[in-house]
Amino acid sequence: MKVTTLLCCALLIAYGLGACVYALTGVDLLALLTGGSAWYRALLSLAGVAALWLVFWLIAFRPTRRLR
């Protein structure tokens, strides 16, 4: 479960950096890497799955509970 969470975090950070590059320069790195094929939409849906996993992890395990 820890490996899955770390992979999801890394994936969302990579998507965030790609979105930052797109916002600043107008170059969509993901579209360049996939050539705009069906893989483009599949990889974008993977970001949604990773985000949902992290929301589940934060609700189920409450890692910030000790910060209070």
Sequence and secondary structure as in RCSB ss.txt:
>XXXX:A:sequence
MKVTTLLCCALLIAYGLGACVYALTGVDLLALLTGGSAWYRALLSLAGVAALWLVFWLIAFRPTRRLR
>XXXX:A:secstr
 HHHHHHHHHHHHHHHHHHHHHHHH   HHHHHHTTSHHHHHHHHHHHHHHHHHHHHHHHH TTGGG 
